[in-house]
Amino acid sequence: MVVIVVIATVAFYLLAGAPDSAWWRPILDRLPRYMVPPYSTADLPSVALTTLAAVALLIGVGCWFAGGLRQRRGLRPLVPGEIEARLSEESFDALIPEPGTLLRRMSTWGLVLGLLLAAGGLVYADARSTRTSQQGESANRYTKAVEQLSSAKIEVRLDAIHTLRRLARNSQRDRVTTVNVMAAYIREHHSMSKLPSLGQPVTDVQMALTVLGSVYDAPSIELGHEWACGCDLAHIRVPGADLSGLNLGTAILTQADLSGTHLNGANLAYTDLSGANLHKAYLEHADLPHAVLFMADLSEANLNAADLRGVDLFKADLTQANLSWANLSGVDLFSANLRGADLRHANLSGASLRGADLRGADLKDVNLKGADLTGANVTKTNLSAAETDHETKLPAEAPGM
């Protein structure tokens, strides 16, 4: 009885958990080399279920024969009067002589459990075979798509990019690899279109950028957190590209030419944009918390209602940029150029504006609580409508105060 209970418990874990190699590895590491099975750990659940089924069937058959042997040796058959008396008890088990009842029940349970385990092993093996076949097909499609990326025909390259996108969305294993391939493809093919008046990247590069930023456009259940790009796109030239709503968090875009790009609603959290050209870029409602924009060119860029908390804008060029309603709390704007910038209703609480050029900037209803404007150039800047507190550090000669 105890053996059957143990077998049932182990089978439950095997069927319910579908253990992977990480579950079995600690056990295999403790076995001597000659005892390690010659097959992959992925096949162990099927082998274990088959073994347990064999054990359960042997127990069932053994109990059946033991019960029959015991009855023949020491038990007399029931006489008609005893049968009628036991039938009156309304119990089928009453017809079975008492000493053999437990053995026959164990026999029945063992046989049923063995058959169920055998069926479970077959189902698992079939699912494993199907999964392996699908992975093989996916690998073939992936290899073919990567080869097609080097084709001279743009139609073939676009088809390859679409294939990689589908594979990345359907397979957790292929996602990181696909992102790396797309990043390498963009770095190699980021040249501008032959029609410079369009001001847009070629079609295949635009599609690769879209795939790169949309493979994980939602929180990942497998990884337990929102996935971020983290790819290397330094020095790429994609002016006019449409990156709206894409997830490019933690990407490396140093010295990249993103002038005129559409980044509305894009996720650029922790992205490195040091020295990047974002002249006239559209960043409305974009998420850039803790991004690095060291010495970046954001002149005439639209950053309306953008999230710029904790961003490094040291010596950044924000000439005539639209920063209205933007969240610049705790931002480093040391020596930044904000001449003529629109900062109406912006949140600059706790920001560092030491040595910043604010000449002609519109600071109506801006939040400067706790901000440091020591040494800032505020010529022709009206600070009277700005919100300040006792921790705000203003220049020695601040007009309008």
C-alpha positions as CSV (number, residue, x, y, z in Angstrom):
1,M,0.0,0.0,0.0
2,V,2.8,2.4,1.0
3,V,4.6,1.7,-2.3
4,I,1.5,2.4,-4.4
5,V,1.0,5.7,-2.6
6,V,4.6,6.7,-3.2
7,I,4.3,5.8,-6.9
8,A,1.1,7.8,-7.2
9,T,2.8,10.9,-5.5
10,V,5.8,10.8,-7.8
11,A,3.7,10.4,-10.9
12,F,1.6,13.4,-9.8
13,Y,4.7,15.6,-9.7
14,L,5.9,14.3,-13.1
15,L,2.6,14.9,-14.8
16,A,1.8,18.2,-13.2
17,G,5.1,19.9,-13.2
18,A,6.7,18.7,-16.5
19,P,10.1,19.0,-14.9
20,D,12.9,20.5,-17.0
21,S,16.7,19.9,-16.8
22,A,17.0,22.2,-13.9
23,W,14.7,20.0,-11.8
24,W,16.7,16.8,-12.5
25,R,20.2,18.2,-12.6
26,P,20.9,18.2,-8.8
27,I,19.9,14.5,-8.7
28,L,22.0,13.5,-11.7
29,D,25.0,15.4,-10.3
30,R,25.0,13.2,-7.2
31,L,25.0,10.0,-9.2
32,P,28.2,8.2,-10.2
33,R,29.1,8.6,-13.8
34,Y,28.3,5.0,-14.7
35,M,24.8,5.5,-13.3
36,V,23.9,8.6,-15.3
37,P,21.4,7.7,-18.0
38,P,22.7,7.9,-21.6
39,Y,19.8,10.2,-22.8
40,S,18.9,13.8,-22.3
41,T,17.2,15.1,-19.1
42,A,14.2,16.2,-21.2
43,D,13.4,12.5,-21.7
44,L,13.7,11.6,-18.0
45,P,10.0,12.2,-17.2
46,S,8.9,9.8,-19.9
47,V,11.4,7.1,-18.7
48,A,10.4,7.7,-15.1
49,L,6.7,7.3,-15.9
50,T,7.3,4.1,-17.8
51,T,9.4,2.7,-15.0
52,L,6.7,3.6,-12.4
53,A,4.0,2.0,-14.6
54,A,6.0,-1.2,-14.8
55,V,6.5,-1.3,-11.0
56,A,2.8,-0.6,-10.4
57,L,1.8,-3.3,-12.8
58,L,4.2,-5.8,-11.2
59,I,2.8,-5.0,-7.8
60,G,-0.8,-5.4,-9.1
61,V,-0.1,-8.8,-10.7
62,G,1.9,-10.0,-7.7
63,C,-0.9,-9.1,-5.3
64,W,-3.4,-10.8,-7.6
65,F,-1.5,-14.1,-7.6
66,A,-0.7,-13.8,-3.9
67,G,-4.3,-13.3,-3.0
68,G,-5.4,-16.3,-5.2
69,L,-2.6,-18.5,-3.7
70,R,-3.6,-17.6,-0.2
71,Q,-7.2,-18.4,-0.8
72,R,-6.4,-21.8,-2.3
73,R,-4.2,-22.8,0.5
74,G,-6.0,-21.8,3.6
75,L,-9.6,-20.7,2.9
76,R,-12.6,-22.8,2.4
77,P,-15.3,-21.8,-0.2
78,L,-18.4,-20.2,1.1
79,V,-21.5,-22.5,1.5
80,P,-24.9,-21.3,0.1
81,G,-26.1,-20.3,3.5
82,E,-23.1,-18.1,4.1
83,I,-23.5,-16.5,0.7
84,E,-27.1,-15.6,1.5
85,A,-26.1,-14.2,4.9
86,R,-23.4,-12.0,3.3
87,L,-25.6,-10.8,0.5
88,S,-28.1,-9.6,3.2
89,E,-25.3,-7.3,4.4
90,E,-25.6,-5.4,1.0
91,S,-21.9,-5.4,0.4
92,F,-20.1,-6.9,-2.5
93,D,-16.9,-7.2,-0.5
94,A,-18.7,-9.4,1.9
95,L,-18.6,-12.2,-0.7
96,I,-14.8,-12.1,-0.8
97,P,-13.2,-14.0,2.1
98,E,-11.7,-11.5,4.5
99,P,-8.0,-12.5,4.3
100,G,-7.8,-12.0,0.5
101,T,-9.7,-8.7,0.3
102,L,-6.8,-6.3,0.9
103,L,-4.5,-8.2,-1.6
104,R,-7.2,-8.1,-4.3
105,R,-7.8,-4.4,-3.7
106,M,-4.1,-3.7,-3.9
107,S,-4.0,-5.7,-7.1
108,T,-6.8,-3.7,-8.6
109,W,-5.3,-0.4,-7.6
110,G,-1.8,-1.4,-8.8
111,L,-3.2,-2.5,-12.2
112,V,-5.2,0.7,-12.7
113,L,-2.4,2.9,-11.6
114,G,0.1,1.1,-13.8
115,L,-2.2,1.6,-16.9
116,L,-2.7,5.2,-16.1
117,L,1.1,5.8,-15.7
118,A,1.7,3.9,-18.9
119,A,-0.8,6.1,-20.7
120,G,0.8,9.2,-19.1
121,G,4.2,8.2,-20.3
122,L,2.9,7.7,-23.9
123,V,1.2,11.1,-23.9
124,Y,4.3,12.8,-22.5
125,A,6.5,11.1,-25.1
126,D,4.2,12.1,-27.9
127,A,4.1,15.7,-26.7
128,R,7.9,15.7,-26.4
129,S,8.2,14.4,-29.9
130,T,5.8,17.0,-31.3
131,R,7.7,19.8,-29.5
132,T,11.0,18.6,-30.8
133,S,9.7,18.4,-34.3
134,Q,8.3,22.0,-34.0
135,Q,11.7,23.2,-32.6
136,G,13.4,21.6,-35.6
137,E,11.1,23.3,-38.0
138,S,11.6,26.6,-36.2
139,A,15.4,26.2,-36.3
140,N,15.2,25.6,-40.1
141,R,13.0,28.6,-40.7
142,Y,15.3,30.7,-38.5
143,T,18.5,29.6,-40.4
144,K,16.8,30.3,-43.8
145,A,15.6,33.7,-42.7
146,V,19.1,34.8,-41.5
147,E,20.5,33.7,-44.8
148,Q,17.9,35.7,-46.7
149,L,18.9,38.9,-44.9
150,S,22.0,39.0,-47.1
151,S,19.9,38.9,-50.3
152,A,20.3,41.7,-52.8
153,K,16.5,41.9,-53.2
154,I,14.7,44.0,-50.7
155,E,11.6,41.9,-51.0
156,V,13.5,38.8,-49.8
157,R,15.0,40.7,-46.9
158,L,11.6,42.0,-45.8
159,D,10.2,38.5,-45.9
160,A,13.1,37.3,-43.8
161,I,12.5,40.1,-41.2
162,H,8.8,39.2,-41.0
163,T,9.7,35.5,-40.5
164,L,12.1,36.4,-37.7
165,R,9.4,38.5,-36.1
166,R,6.9,35.7,-36.0
167,L,9.5,33.3,-34.7
168,A,10.5,35.7,-31.9
169,R,6.9,36.2,-30.8
170,N,6.2,32.4,-30.8
171,S,9.5,31.2,-29.1
172,Q,11.0,32.5,-25.9
173,R,14.3,30.9,-27.0
174,D,14.5,32.8,-30.3
175,R,13.7,36.3,-28.9
176,V,17.0,37.4,-27.6
177,T,18.8,36.0,-30.7
178,T,16.4,37.7,-33.0
179,V,17.0,41.0,-31.3
180,N,20.7,40.6,-31.7
181,V,20.4,39.8,-35.4
182,M,18.1,42.7,-36.0
183,A,20.5,45.1,-34.2
184,A,23.4,43.8,-36.3
185,Y,21.3,44.2,-39.4
186,I,20.4,47.8,-38.6
187,R,24.1,48.7,-37.8
188,E,25.1,47.3,-41.2
189,H,22.2,48.7,-43.3
190,H,21.4,52.0,-41.7
191,S,22.4,54.1,-44.7
192,M,19.9,56.7,-45.9
193,S,17.6,56.2,-48.8
194,K,18.8,57.3,-52.2
195,L,16.0,60.0,-52.0
196,P,17.3,62.3,-49.3
197,S,14.3,64.5,-49.6
198,L,12.2,61.8,-48.0
199,G,14.3,62.0,-44.8
200,Q,13.5,58.4,-43.9
201,P,15.4,55.2,-43.6
202,V,15.0,52.5,-46.2
203,T,12.1,50.2,-45.8
204,D,13.9,47.2,-44.5
205,V,15.8,49.2,-41.9
206,Q,12.5,50.7,-40.7
207,M,11.0,47.3,-40.5
208,A,14.0,45.9,-38.6
209,L,13.7,48.8,-36.1
210,T,10.0,48.1,-35.6
211,V,10.7,44.4,-34.9
212,L,13.5,45.3,-32.5
213,G,11.2,47.5,-30.5
214,S,8.1,45.4,-30.6
215,V,9.3,41.8,-29.9
216,Y,8.6,42.4,-26.2
217,D,6.0,45.2,-26.4
218,A,4.3,43.8,-23.3
219,P,5.5,42.6,-19.9
220,S,7.1,39.2,-20.1
221,I,5.4,36.5,-18.0
222,E,8.4,34.2,-18.4
223,L,11.0,36.7,-17.3
224,G,8.8,38.2,-14.6
225,H,9.3,41.8,-15.5
226,E,9.0,44.1,-18.5
227,W,11.6,43.2,-21.0
228,A,13.9,45.9,-22.3
229,C,15.8,46.0,-25.6
230,G,19.4,46.4,-24.3
231,C,20.7,46.3,-27.8
232,D,23.7,48.0,-29.3
233,L,22.6,50.6,-31.9
234,A,25.5,53.1,-31.4
235,H,26.3,55.5,-34.4
236,I,23.3,54.4,-36.5
237,R,21.8,57.0,-38.9
238,V,18.0,56.7,-39.2
239,P,16.7,60.3,-39.4
240,G,13.0,60.4,-39.9
241,A,12.4,56.9,-38.6
242,D,9.1,56.0,-37.0
243,L,9.8,54.5,-33.6
244,S,6.5,55.6,-32.0
245,G,5.4,53.4,-29.1
246,L,8.4,51.0,-29.4
247,N,10.2,49.5,-26.4
248,L,13.9,50.6,-26.7
249,G,14.6,50.6,-23.0
250,T,18.3,50.3,-22.0
251,A,19.4,50.4,-25.6
252,I,22.8,51.9,-26.6
253,L,22.2,54.8,-29.0
254,T,25.3,56.9,-28.4
255,Q,26.2,59.3,-31.3
256,A,23.1,58.0,-33.2
257,D,21.4,60.3,-35.8
258,L,17.8,60.3,-34.8
259,S,16.9,63.8,-36.1
260,G,13.3,64.1,-37.0
261,T,12.5,60.7,-35.7
262,H,9.0,59.9,-34.3
263,L,9.4,58.6,-30.7
264,N,6.0,59.6,-29.4
265,G,5.1,57.3,-26.5
266,A,8.3,55.2,-26.9
267,N,9.9,53.6,-23.9
268,L,13.5,54.9,-23.6
269,A,14.0,54.2,-19.9
270,Y,17.7,53.9,-19.0
271,T,18.7,54.3,-22.7
272,D,22.1,55.7,-23.5
273,L,21.6,58.6,-25.9
274,S,24.9,60.4,-25.2
275,G,25.8,62.7,-28.0
276,A,22.8,61.6,-30.1
277,N,21.3,63.9,-32.7
278,L,17.6,64.4,-31.8
279,H,17.1,67.7,-33.6
280,K,13.4,68.3,-34.2
281,A,12.6,64.8,-32.9
282,Y,9.1,64.0,-31.7
283,L,9.2,62.7,-28.2
284,E,5.7,63.7,-26.9
285,H,4.6,61.5,-24.0
286,A,7.8,59.5,-24.3
287,D,9.2,57.6,-21.3
288,L,12.8,58.5,-20.7
289,P,13.3,58.1,-16.9
290,H,17.0,57.8,-16.0
291,A,18.1,58.0,-19.7
292,V,21.5,59.4,-20.5
293,L,21.3,62.5,-22.8
294,F,24.8,63.8,-22.1
295,M,25.6,66.5,-24.7
296,A,22.7,65.4,-26.9
297,D,21.2,67.7,-29.5
298,L,17.5,68.2,-28.6
299,S,17.2,71.5,-30.3
300,E,13.6,72.2,-31.4
301,A,12.6,68.8,-30.2
302,N,9.0,68.2,-29.0
303,L,9.1,66.8,-25.5
304,N,5.7,67.8,-24.4
305,A,4.5,65.8,-21.4
306,A,7.6,63.5,-21.6
307,D,8.8,61.7,-18.6
308,L,12.4,62.8,-18.0
309,R,12.8,62.0,-14.3
310,G,16.4,61.6,-13.3
311,V,17.7,62.1,-16.9
312,D,21.3,63.3,-17.4
313,L,21.1,66.3,-19.6
314,F,24.5,67.7,-18.8
315,K,25.5,70.2,-21.5
316,A,22.6,69.1,-23.7
317,D,21.3,71.4,-26.4
318,L,17.6,72.2,-25.8
319,T,17.4,75.4,-27.7
320,Q,13.7,76.2,-28.5
321,A,12.7,72.7,-27.4
322,N,9.1,72.2,-26.3
323,L,9.2,70.9,-22.7
324,S,5.8,72.1,-21.6
325,W,4.1,69.8,-19.0
326,A,7.3,67.6,-19.0
327,N,8.4,65.9,-15.8
328,L,12.0,67.0,-15.2
329,S,12.1,66.2,-11.5
330,G,15.7,65.6,-10.3
331,V,17.2,66.2,-13.8
332,D,20.8,67.2,-14.3
333,L,20.8,70.3,-16.6
334,F,24.2,71.6,-15.6
335,S,25.4,74.0,-18.3
336,A,22.5,72.9,-20.6
337,N,21.3,75.3,-23.4
338,L,17.7,76.1,-22.8
339,R,17.5,79.3,-24.8
340,G,14.0,80.0,-26.0
341,A,12.7,76.7,-24.6
342,D,9.1,76.3,-23.7
343,L,9.0,75.1,-20.1
344,R,5.4,76.1,-19.2
345,H,3.9,73.9,-16.5
346,A,7.0,71.7,-16.5
347,N,8.1,70.0,-13.3
348,L,11.7,71.0,-12.4
349,S,11.5,70.3,-8.7
350,G,14.9,69.2,-7.4
351,A,16.6,69.8,-10.8
352,S,20.1,71.1,-11.2
353,L,20.2,74.1,-13.5
354,R,23.6,75.3,-12.4
355,G,25.2,77.3,-15.2
356,A,22.3,76.6,-17.6
357,D,21.4,79.1,-20.3
358,L,17.8,80.1,-19.8
359,R,17.7,83.3,-21.9
360,G,14.3,83.8,-23.4
361,A,12.9,80.6,-21.9
362,D,9.2,80.6,-21.0
363,L,9.0,79.5,-17.3
364,K,5.3,80.3,-16.8
365,D,3.9,78.1,-14.0
366,V,7.0,76.0,-13.9
367,N,7.7,74.1,-10.7
368,L,11.1,75.1,-9.4
369,K,10.7,73.9,-5.8
370,G,14.1,72.7,-4.6
371,A,15.8,73.5,-7.9
372,D,19.3,74.9,-8.1
373,L,19.7,77.7,-10.6
374,T,23.0,79.0,-9.2
375,G,25.0,80.7,-12.0
376,A,22.2,80.2,-14.6
377,N,21.8,82.9,-17.3
378,V,18.2,84.1,-16.9
379,T,18.5,87.3,-19.0
380,K,15.1,88.2,-20.4
381,T,13.5,85.4,-18.5
382,N,10.5,86.0,-16.4
383,L,10.6,84.0,-13.2
384,S,7.7,85.8,-11.4
385,A,5.2,83.1,-12.4
386,A,7.4,80.2,-11.4
387,E,6.7,78.2,-8.3
388,T,9.5,78.3,-5.8
389,D,10.1,77.6,-2.2
390,H,12.8,78.2,0.5
391,E,15.0,75.5,-1.0
392,T,15.1,77.0,-4.4
393,K,18.4,78.5,-5.3
394,L,18.1,81.4,-7.8
395,P,20.8,83.4,-9.6
396,A,22.1,86.5,-7.8
397,E,20.3,88.8,-10.2
398,A,17.1,87.1,-11.2
399,P,14.7,89.4,-13.1
400,G,11.0,89.4,-12.3
401,M,11.5,88.2,-8.7
